[in-house]
Amino acid sequence: MKPLPSVRVNHRIAIPRSELQLSFVRSSGPGGQNVNKVNSKAQLHWNVAASRALPDDVRDRLLSRFARRINHRGELVLTSQRYRDQLKNIDDCLAKLRELVLAVATAPRLRKKTSLPRRAREARLREKRAAAEKKRRRGPPSVDD
């Protein structure tokens, strides 16, 4: 098997191959007798916490957003058994990794607080007064009536 080059996520982030560990196990699903003989399911392990490939802000977002996918050792574990071919499953794992990192590569835009327009505030207060008046009329009549 040829060594994998670094995984290029964007112009700023590239994960070196030395940080990724691949292992292979027997896949479930279709494949007939072949599935009992060939280790085609790919498992990719990447220690996110110790990775030097990610900037600190991206690492923090990755650790918080995908915390359920990261084990107690700080490793992100991805698996693929979509294909019967081991190399295609490796490519699928790398594509999944690229998508996860790309999802947190850019910081989310902060929401600008805007004030409510004056007309909307006045309309809300009018509706509140109308509802209060309606409820007041439902009560028993006052002694003045």
C-alpha positions as CSV (number, residue, x, y, z in Angstrom):
1,M,0.0,0.0,0.0
2,K,1.4,3.4,-0.9
3,P,1.9,6.0,1.9
4,L,-0.9,8.6,2.1
5,P,0.1,12.2,1.5
6,S,-1.1,14.8,4.0
7,V,-4.8,15.5,4.0
8,R,-5.4,19.0,2.6
9,V,-8.5,20.6,4.2
10,N,-8.1,24.1,2.9
11,H,-5.3,26.6,2.2
12,R,-4.6,26.9,5.9
13,I,-5.0,23.4,7.2
14,A,-3.2,20.2,6.1
15,I,-3.1,17.1,8.4
16,P,0.2,15.2,8.0
17,R,-0.1,11.5,7.4
18,S,2.1,10.8,10.4
19,E,-0.7,11.9,12.7
20,L,-3.2,9.4,11.2
21,Q,-3.4,5.8,12.2
22,L,-5.3,3.4,10.0
23,S,-6.5,-0.1,11.0
24,F,-8.6,-2.6,9.2
25,V,-11.2,-5.1,10.4
26,R,-13.7,-7.4,8.8
27,S,-16.7,-5.5,7.4
28,S,-20.3,-6.5,7.9
29,G,-22.9,-6.5,5.2
30,P,-23.0,-7.8,1.6
31,G,-20.0,-9.6,0.1
32,G,-20.8,-13.3,0.4
33,Q,-17.9,-15.5,1.5
34,N,-15.5,-12.7,0.7
35,V,-16.7,-10.7,3.7
36,N,-15.4,-13.4,6.0
37,K,-11.9,-13.4,4.6
38,V,-11.0,-9.7,3.8
39,N,-10.4,-6.9,6.2
40,S,-12.0,-4.2,4.1
41,K,-13.5,-1.9,6.8
42,A,-11.2,1.0,7.5
43,Q,-10.9,2.7,10.9
44,L,-9.1,6.0,11.1
45,H,-7.7,7.3,14.4
46,W,-6.5,10.8,14.8
47,N,-5.4,12.4,18.1
48,V,-7.1,15.8,17.8
49,A,-5.9,17.0,21.2
50,A,-2.2,16.5,20.4
51,S,-2.4,17.5,16.7
52,R,-0.1,20.3,15.6
53,A,-1.8,20.6,12.2
54,L,-4.8,22.6,13.6
55,P,-4.8,26.2,14.8
56,D,-6.0,26.5,18.4
57,D,-9.3,28.1,17.5
58,V,-10.2,25.3,15.0
59,R,-9.1,22.6,17.5
60,D,-11.3,24.1,20.2
61,R,-14.3,24.2,17.9
62,L,-13.7,20.7,16.7
63,L,-13.4,19.3,20.2
64,S,-16.6,21.0,21.3
65,R,-18.8,20.4,18.3
66,F,-17.8,16.8,17.7
67,A,-17.2,15.8,21.4
68,R,-19.4,12.7,21.0
69,R,-17.1,11.4,18.2
70,I,-13.9,11.8,20.3
71,N,-12.9,9.1,22.8
72,H,-11.4,9.6,26.3
73,R,-7.9,9.6,24.8
74,G,-8.7,12.6,22.6
75,E,-8.8,10.6,19.4
76,L,-11.3,11.1,16.7
77,V,-12.3,7.7,15.4
78,L,-13.9,7.4,11.9
79,T,-14.9,4.2,10.2
80,S,-16.0,3.3,6.7
81,Q,-17.4,0.1,5.3
82,R,-19.4,1.5,2.5
83,Y,-17.3,-0.2,-0.2
84,R,-16.0,-3.7,-0.6
85,D,-12.6,-2.3,-1.5
86,Q,-10.2,-1.3,1.3
87,L,-8.7,1.6,-0.6
88,K,-12.1,3.1,-1.3
89,N,-12.9,2.8,2.4
90,I,-9.7,4.6,3.2
91,D,-10.6,7.4,0.8
92,D,-14.1,7.6,2.3
93,C,-12.6,8.0,5.9
94,L,-10.3,10.7,4.7
95,A,-13.2,12.5,3.0
96,K,-15.2,12.3,6.2
97,L,-12.2,13.7,8.1
98,R,-11.9,16.5,5.6
99,E,-15.6,17.4,5.9
100,L,-15.5,17.4,9.7
101,V,-12.5,19.7,9.9
102,L,-13.9,21.9,7.1
103,A,-17.1,22.3,9.0
104,V,-15.3,24.0,11.9
105,A,-12.5,25.7,9.9
106,T,-14.1,29.1,9.8
107,A,-15.4,30.8,12.8
108,P,-19.2,31.3,13.0
109,R,-20.3,34.9,12.3
110,L,-21.4,36.7,15.4
111,R,-25.0,38.0,15.4
112,K,-25.3,41.8,15.5
113,K,-27.9,42.9,18.0
114,T,-30.5,45.2,16.4
115,S,-33.1,47.2,18.1
116,L,-36.8,46.7,17.5
117,P,-38.3,49.4,15.3
118,R,-40.5,52.0,17.1
119,R,-43.6,51.1,15.0
120,A,-43.2,47.4,16.0
121,R,-42.9,48.3,19.7
122,E,-46.0,50.5,19.6
123,A,-48.0,47.8,17.8
124,R,-47.0,45.3,20.4
125,L,-48.1,47.6,23.2
126,R,-51.4,48.3,21.4
127,E,-52.1,44.6,21.1
128,K,-51.3,44.1,24.8
129,R,-53.7,46.8,25.8
130,A,-56.4,45.4,23.6
131,A,-56.0,41.9,25.1
132,A,-56.0,43.3,28.6
133,E,-59.2,45.3,27.9
134,K,-60.9,42.2,26.4
135,K,-60.0,40.2,29.6
136,R,-61.2,43.1,31.8
137,R,-64.6,43.0,30.1
138,R,-65.1,39.3,30.8
139,G,-65.1,40.0,34.6
140,P,-68.1,40.8,36.7
141,P,-69.6,44.3,36.3
142,S,-68.3,47.0,38.5
143,V,-70.6,48.7,41.2
144,D,-70.7,51.9,39.2
145,D,-72.7,50.2,36.4
